[in-house]
Amino acid sequence: MGKQVAVLVEVKARFDEQRNVELAQRLEKAGVHVVYGIVGLKTHTKLAVVVREEQDGLRTYAHIGTGNYNSSTATLYVDLGLFTCDPAITGDVIELFHYLTGRSMKSDYNKLLIAPVTMRSRFVQMIDREIEHARAGRTARIVAKMNALQDEKIILKLYEASSAGVKIDLIIRGFCSLLPGVPGMSENIRVVSILGRFLEHARVYRFHNDGADEFYLGSADWMSRNLDWRVEAITPVENKSIRATLAQILDINLNDQSTAWELGSNGTWTRRASDTETQGTQEKLMQFVAGARGVPSDIKP
C-alpha cells in the first residue's frame, strides 16, 4: 500500500525466541525494515509510532504502553497505554526509534524517561523531591504500581523517603525485596499485591509533588535489569482527565478488600478479607471501563 514500515523484533523474549525469528523473516519478506535492537541491551519498551498525512500537513501519533503488542497476552494481562499526538512526546519516540535503528546516539530526551540513559536518575530526582517536601512540612506521597521491586538503590532511596515522612504505597504483583512497616526504616511504606483473574502487568508511578501531581506509565519496573540493562520508556501523563482515571485505578487497587494481599514487616503476605466486599480490583475496573464506554450495565465482564 506504499507505506514505509520499520519494526524492531526482540529475539530474546522468554518462550518466544523461535516464533519471533519466524515473524521477523515473514516481515522481511513482506518488505518491512526489521532491526534486532542494540547489542548488550534487551529491548523491553513497548512503542508504536505512525506518521500520517492530514489536511494541514504531517502529524505524528505515538502509543507508549505497559504491555506487549501480542494478541494472546492482550486477553490475559492487565495493561495500560497512552495514545498521543503531543509533539514533545512523539518527538522523543521518534528519536528513540532512531537510536534503536542505529541512526542516532541521542542520550537526552524532552519528556520520556528512557533506560538506561535517563530513567534511573529521573526517578531518584522525583523521590528526592518528595523527601524535600516532607522535610519542609508539606504533604509528600508516592504511589507506584509495578510487577516487581528489586533494585537496591531505589529501595534504599524509598527507605530514606519513609524516614523523612513520605507516605509510600506500592502495588507489587510479583516479588518485592523491600520490607514495609519496619520501625525507624519503612514505617511509612505499605505494599499490596493484587491477584485476580488476569495477570497484573501495568506500571504506573504517581508523585504528589506538593499537590501538583505527576503521573507516569510505561514498560519498566524498579529492577536493576530494567533500569540499567534494558531499553525502556516511561511517559508522563499530562491530560487532566487521564490523570484522574489513573488516580482512580490506583485507589481501587489500594482499597481492594477481596483480591489484595498485604506484605508485613516480617516478609509474609496476608490476604485481606471482608465479609461485605466481594468484588476485587479487576471486576471493579471492568465495570468502570464498561461504564466509561457506555456499555450496558447488564453486560457481564
C-alpha positions in Angstrom: 0.0 0.0 0.0 3.0 2.3 -0.3 3.7 2.7 3.4 7.2 2.6 4.9 7.3 0.2 7.9 10.1 -0.4 10.4 9.8 -3.0 13.1 12.1 -3.9 16.0 11.8 -7.5 17.0 13.2 -8.6 20.3 14.5 -12.1 19.7 15.5 -12.7 23.4 11.9 -13.0 24.6 11.2 -15.7 27.1 9.5 -18.7 25.5 9.0 -16.8 22.1 12.5 -16.8 20.6 11.7 -19.2 17.7 8.4 -17.6 16.9 10.0 -14.1 16.9 12.7 -15.3 14.4 10.0 -16.7 12.2 7.9 -13.5 12.5 11.0 -11.4 11.6 11.6 -13.5 8.5 8.0 -13.1 7.3 8.2 -9.3 7.9 11.4 -9.0 5.9 9.9 -11.0 3.0 7.0 -8.5 3.0 9.4 -5.6 2.6 9.5 -4.4 6.2 12.7 -3.0 7.6 13.5 -5.3 10.5 16.0 -4.5 13.2 17.0 -6.5 16.2 17.9 -4.0 18.9 21.2 -2.9 20.5 24.0 -5.3 21.4 24.1 -5.8 25.1 20.7 -4.4 25.8 17.4 -6.2 25.7 14.7 -4.0 24.1 11.7 -4.2 26.5 9.9 -1.0 25.7 6.5 -1.1 24.1 6.2 1.7 21.5 4.4 2.4 18.2 4.6 5.5 16.1 2.6 6.4 12.9 3.3 9.5 10.7 0.1 10.4 8.9 -0.5 12.9 6.1 -3.5 15.1 7.1 -5.2 18.1 5.6 -2.9 20.5 7.4 0.3 18.5 6.9 2.1 15.6 8.5 1.1 14.6 12.0 2.8 12.0 14.3 0.9 9.7 16.6 2.5 7.6 19.2 1.5 4.8 21.6 3.5 4.2 24.8 2.3 1.1 26.6 3.0 -1.2 29.5 2.2 -4.4 27.6 3.5 -6.3 24.6 1.8 -6.0 21.2 0.7 -9.6 21.4 -2.9 -10.7 20.7 -2.7 -13.6 23.2 -1.4 -11.7 26.2 -3.8 -8.9 25.4 -6.6 -11.1 26.6 -4.8 -12.3 29.7 -2.9 -9.3 31.1 -4.0 -6.0 32.7 -2.1 -3.2 30.9 -2.3 0.5 30.1 -1.2 2.7 27.3 -1.1 6.3 26.3 -2.0 7.3 22.8 -1.0 10.8 21.9 -0.1 13.3 19.2 1.7 15.7 21.7 4.8 16.7 19.6 7.0 16.8 22.6 6.3 13.1 23.3 6.1 11.9 19.7 9.4 13.6 19.0 11.0 11.7 21.8 9.6 8.4 20.5 10.9 9.1 17.0 14.4 9.9 18.5 14.2 6.6 20.4 13.4 4.7 17.3 16.3 6.4 15.5 18.5 5.2 18.4 17.2 1.7 18.1 17.7 1.6 14.4 21.3 2.9 14.6 20.5 6.4 13.2 21.1 8.3 16.4 23.2 8.3 19.5 20.9 10.6 21.4 21.2 10.4 25.2 18.8 13.1 26.4 15.1 13.4 25.9 12.5 16.1 26.3 9.8 14.3 28.3 10.2 10.5 28.1 12.2 8.7 30.8 14.5 6.3 28.9 16.5 3.5 30.3 19.4 3.0 30.5 20.2 6.7 29.9 17.9 9.0 31.9 15.3 6.9 33.7 17.1 5.9 36.9 18.3 9.5 37.6 14.9 11.0 36.9 13.2 8.6 39.3 15.7 9.3 42.0 15.2 13.1 41.5 11.5 12.7 41.9 11.8 10.7 45.1 14.3 13.3 46.4 11.8 16.0 45.6 9.2 14.2 47.8 11.8 14.0 50.6 12.3 17.7 50.3 8.6 18.4 50.6 8.3 16.1 53.6 11.2 17.7 55.4 9.7 21.2 54.7 6.4 20.1 56.4 4.5 19.7 53.2 2.4 16.7 52.1 4.6 14.1 50.4 3.4 10.9 48.8 4.5 8.3 46.3 2.2 5.6 44.7 3.9 3.1 42.4 2.5 0.0 40.7 4.8 -2.5 39.0 5.5 -6.2 38.5 8.4 -6.5 40.9 10.7 -4.3 43.1 14.3 -5.4 43.5 16.7 -2.5 42.7 18.8 -1.9 45.8 19.5 1.8 45.1 15.8 2.6 44.6 14.8 0.6 47.7 17.4 2.5 49.9 16.0 5.7 48.5 12.5 4.7 49.4 13.6 3.8 52.9 15.2 7.3 53.1 11.9 8.8 51.9 9.9 6.9 54.5 12.2 8.1 57.3 11.7 11.6 56.1 7.9 11.2 56.4 6.9 10.5 52.8 3.8 8.3 52.6 4.6 5.5 50.1 2.1 3.0 48.7 3.5 0.2 46.5 1.3 -2.2 44.4 3.6 -5.1 43.5 2.3 -8.1 41.7 5.4 -10.3 42.0 8.3 -10.4 44.3 9.3 -7.4 46.5 12.8 -7.0 48.1 11.6 -4.1 50.3 10.3 -4.7 53.8 7.5 -2.3 54.7 6.4 -1.2 58.2 9.8 -1.6 59.9 10.1 1.0 62.7 12.7 3.6 62.0 13.2 2.4 58.4 10.0 1.9 56.5 7.0 2.6 58.8 5.5 4.9 56.1 5.6 2.3 53.4 2.7 -0.1 52.5 2.9 -2.9 50.0 -0.1 -4.7 48.5 -0.4 -7.2 45.7 -3.5 -7.9 43.5 -4.0 -11.5 42.4 -7.1 -11.8 40.3 -8.5 -13.4 37.1 -5.9 -11.6 34.9 -2.2 -11.0 35.3 -1.4 -7.5 36.6 1.2 -6.1 34.2 0.8 -2.3 34.2 3.5 0.0 35.6 2.2 3.4 36.9 4.0 5.9 39.0 2.5 8.9 40.9 4.4 11.6 42.7 2.4 14.1 44.8 4.8 17.0 44.3 3.1 19.3 46.8 -0.3 19.0 45.1 1.0 19.3 41.6 0.7 15.5 41.0 2.8 13.9 38.3 1.8 10.6 36.7 3.9 8.3 34.6 3.4 4.9 32.9 5.4 2.6 30.7 7.4 -0.6 30.4 9.8 -0.5 33.4 9.7 -2.0 36.9 12.1 -0.7 39.6 14.5 -3.5 38.9 18.2 -3.3 38.1 17.7 -5.1 34.8 15.0 -2.7 33.7 16.9 0.5 34.8 20.4 -0.5 33.7 20.3 -3.4 31.1 17.2 -2.8 29.0 15.8 -0.2 26.7 12.7 1.1 28.4 10.4 4.1 28.1 8.2 5.8 30.7 6.0 8.6 29.6 4.5 11.4 31.6 0.7 11.6 31.6 -0.4 15.3 31.4 -4.0 15.2 30.3 -6.2 16.0 33.4 -8.9 13.5 32.5 -6.4 10.7 32.0 -4.6 11.6 35.2 -7.9 11.4 37.1 -8.5 8.0 35.6 -5.1 6.8 36.7 -5.7 8.1 40.2 -9.0 6.2 40.4 -7.3 3.0 39.1 -4.6 3.3 41.8 -7.1 4.0 44.5 -9.2 0.9 43.5 -6.0 -1.2 43.8 -5.1 0.2 47.2 -8.6 -0.2 48.7 -9.2 -3.8 47.4 -10.6 -5.9 50.3 -11.2 -9.0 48.2 -8.3 -10.0 46.0 -5.5 -8.0 47.6 -2.6 -9.3 49.7 -0.6 -7.1 52.1 3.1 -7.6 52.9 4.1 -7.5 56.5 7.3 -6.3 58.1 8.3 -9.9 58.7 8.2 -10.6 54.9 4.9 -12.6 54.9 1.9 -11.9 52.8 -1.6 -11.8 54.4 -4.7 -11.8 52.3 -7.2 -9.1 53.0 -10.7 -10.4 53.8 -14.0 -8.7 54.1 -17.4 -10.2 54.8 -19.1 -7.5 52.7 -16.7 -6.8 49.9 -17.0 -9.4 47.2 -15.7 -7.6 44.1 -11.9 -7.3 43.6 -9.9 -4.7 41.7 -10.3 -6.3 38.3 -14.1 -6.7 38.5 -14.4 -3.1 39.5 -12.1 -1.9 36.7 -14.0 -3.9 34.1 -17.2 -2.2 35.3 -15.5 1.2 35.3 -14.3 0.8 31.7 -17.6 -0.6 30.5 -19.4 2.4 32.1 -17.0 4.9 30.5 -17.6 3.4 27.1 -21.4 3.3 27.5 -21.6 -0.5 27.6 -25.0 -1.6 29.1 -24.7 -2.4 32.8 -26.3 -5.8 32.4 -23.3 -7.0 30.2 -21.2 -9.2 32.4 -17.4 -8.6 32.3 
